[in-house]
Amino acid sequence: MTKRQKEILKKVVEFYIEIGDPISSNYLVQKYNLNLSPATIRNELNSLEKEGMLEKAHTSSGRIPSIKGYKYYARYQADAKNNDLSFKLKEIFKKRSFSIDQTLDKAVSVISEITNFTLVTSTSKKNEVMKSIQLTPINENMGTIVIVTSSGEVHSKLIEFNDQVKINDVRIAVRIFKERLVDTKLVNLSTKVEALTPILSEIVKNYEELIKTFVLKIFDFHFKNKNKVYGNTELIKHKDIKREEIAKIIHLIENKSVWESIEKNADEDNNLKIDIRPNNTSLISKKIKIKNETKEISIIGSNRIDYAKAKQAISILEKFFKIQKEK
């Protein structure tokens, strides 16, 4: 695309996002006071249509953005600074008298209210590691294995003692796990335990049963994304999205990772994914990794969402989250 074509594409997309009507060459010249003839603009619109950036509306001779046009605009042209948004969030952070998570919760709520966006924060524990493990006997038949993770969470799991799994053998195993498995991801513990078979087999008689117990009962962690949705009623207001599609989106944002649901061919730049779909829905998601925690911040709307404001909102939240977590 030429520089002029890029500028025309930007104006068409922004007009359609704001008004929702197709735009003609004559109206484009009048609205933006362009120093070009309608015939010249018409030729450029034809060229953009051939490039797949625009398409003709069914009800008029005007043009509207195509999926390809939306994607180009969202990735390369959507750029705005909402000073009101930045100011209000700075005031929240300045007056913070509660926890980081509560502050983030308030910040996301404010962004949702100001922008009328549907936002989702999602936290995954997949990168958590084991920081300590210990055995606490309850009686001669049962004990508790206590595991503390990198986020400070404490997991207590019961273990039964019998002829195959004896308390002294469990003590030996826990000591070895302290030496060998600290700072191992929880999701990898079962695999790492099996790799310790040569060591355990030399000092534990029924090592196979012991390993089986830890793999199936103690180190069996299941992780689900913890999602929090803000402004989900905004989705219902979108007249551009069919009700059956809205139901699917609500199920997605309440139960799954938006980041992982976005197709592999979605535009991606610096961990920001933008997926603009033919069913008239747009998903924008950013993955943030701080130490052993991964958080996703996502915005969901129609294809006519204000991409510039959405990208700015995510950027502000990312900076805040990083600053607070690194303190």
Secondary structure, DSSP 8 states (H G I E B T S, - for coil): --HHHHHHHHHHHHHHHHH-S-B-HHHHHHHHT-SS-HHHHHHHHHHHHHTTSEEE-TTSS-EEE-HHHHHHIIIII-----HHHHHHHHHHHHT--S-HHHHHHHHHHHHHHHH--EEEEEEE-TT-BEEEEEEEEEETTEEEEEEEETTS-EEEEEEE--SSS-HHHHHHHHHHHHHHTTT-BGGGHHHHHHHTHHHHHHH-TTHHHHHHHIIIIIS------EEEEE-THHHHH-TTS-HHHHHHHHHHHHHS-HHHHS-TTSEEETTEEEEE-TTSEEEEEEEEEETTEEEEEEEEEETTS-HHHHHHHHHHHHHHHHHHHT-
